Amino acid sequence: MQLAYCDIRYNSPPETSDSIPNESFAQSIQLILDENRRVLDKISYFALEQLAQTITVANRIFVFGGGRSGLVMRMTAMRLMHLGCQVYVVGETITPSIARGDLLIAYILPAQLEQLADSSRDG
């Protein structure tokens, strides 16, 4: 698979009497693109490669996240399923128990980790 990088820049339309909303939209788009570029610049591609290798050797993949992070993990589960992985969302009624050789990918904040630990102690 070959990856390609595409530099996308939003070119604002020519100035008109109603260009203020267009300029605001163009600034918003550019702000989003700039933020995405800053995030991508911080990614450890070595870590991503390690994760990809771990995913490919896992028997099954389990994903977990709380709140909006949980939604991100559900989307990740769907993409992994599209790639042919056997994947489950922790907490769903059809999710089996995790076993040796399985992979758990969790996306949670420290406070959510404490809540998870507390709830597991309560039984």
C-alpha positions in Angstrom: 0.0 0.0 0.0 1.4 3.4 -1.0 0.6 6.4 1.2 0.4 9.8 -0.4 0.6 13.2 1.3 -1.7 15.9 -0.1 -1.3 19.5 0.9 -4.8 20.9 1.1 -5.2 24.7 1.3 -8.5 26.4 1.1 -8.3 29.3 -1.4 -10.8 32.0 -0.4 -13.1 33.2 -3.2 -12.5 36.7 -4.8 -13.5 39.6 -2.6 -17.2 40.6 -3.0 -19.6 42.6 -0.9 -20.8 39.4 0.8 -17.2 38.0 1.3 -17.2 38.4 5.1 -19.0 35.1 5.7 -16.8 33.5 3.1 -13.6 34.9 4.7 -14.7 33.6 8.1 -15.4 30.2 6.6 -12.0 30.2 4.9 -10.3 31.1 8.2 -12.1 28.4 10.0 -11.1 25.8 7.4 -7.5 27.0 7.5 -7.5 26.8 11.3 -8.8 23.2 11.2 -6.1 22.3 8.6 -3.4 23.9 10.6 -4.4 22.1 13.8 -4.5 18.8 12.0 -1.0 19.5 10.6 0.3 20.2 14.1 -1.2 17.0 15.4 0.2 15.0 12.5 3.6 16.5 13.1 3.6 15.0 16.6 2.7 11.5 15.7 5.2 8.8 16.4 5.1 6.7 13.2 7.3 4.2 14.9 4.7 3.7 17.6 2.0 3.4 14.9 4.0 0.7 13.1 4.3 -1.2 16.4 0.6 -0.9 16.9 -0.1 -2.1 13.4 2.1 -5.1 13.9 0.5 -5.9 17.3 -3.0 -5.7 15.7 -2.0 -8.1 12.9 -0.8 -10.8 15.3 -3.7 -10.5 17.8 -6.2 -13.3 18.0 -9.0 -10.8 18.7 -9.1 -7.1 19.3 -11.1 -5.4 22.1 -11.6 -1.6 22.3 -12.7 0.5 25.2 -13.3 4.2 25.8 -15.4 6.4 27.9 -17.6 9.3 26.7 -16.6 10.8 23.4 -13.4 8.7 23.5 -15.8 5.7 23.5 -17.4 6.9 20.3 -13.9 7.2 18.7 -13.1 3.6 19.8 -16.4 2.4 18.3 -15.5 4.0 15.0 -12.0 2.4 15.3 -13.7 -1.0 15.9 -15.8 -0.6 12.8 -12.7 0.3 10.7 -10.8 -2.7 12.0 -13.8 -4.9 11.3 -13.8 -3.6 7.7 -10.2 -4.6 7.5 -11.1 -8.2 8.5 -10.2 -8.1 12.1 -12.3 -9.9 14.8 -13.1 -6.9 17.0 -15.3 -6.3 20.0 -16.4 -3.2 22.0 -15.9 -3.8 25.8 -19.2 -3.4 27.6 -21.4 -4.7 24.8 -23.7 -7.6 25.6 -22.1 -9.8 22.9 -18.5 -9.1 24.0 -16.7 -12.3 25.0 -14.1 -12.5 27.7 -10.6 -11.4 26.9 -8.1 -14.2 26.7 -4.4 -14.7 26.2 -3.3 -13.6 22.7 -6.1 -10.9 22.5 -5.4 -7.2 22.3 -7.1 -4.5 24.4 -6.9 -0.9 23.0 -8.2 1.6 25.6 -8.6 5.3 25.1 -9.4 6.8 28.5 -8.5 9.7 30.7 -6.8 9.1 34.1 -10.0 9.9 36.0 -11.9 7.4 33.8 -9.2 4.8 34.6 -9.8 5.3 38.3 -13.6 5.0 37.8 -13.1 1.8 35.8 -10.8 0.4 38.6 -13.4 1.3 41.3 -16.2 -0.3 39.4 -14.2 -3.5 38.8 -13.6 -3.7 42.6 -17.3 -3.3 43.3 -18.0 -6.4 41.4 
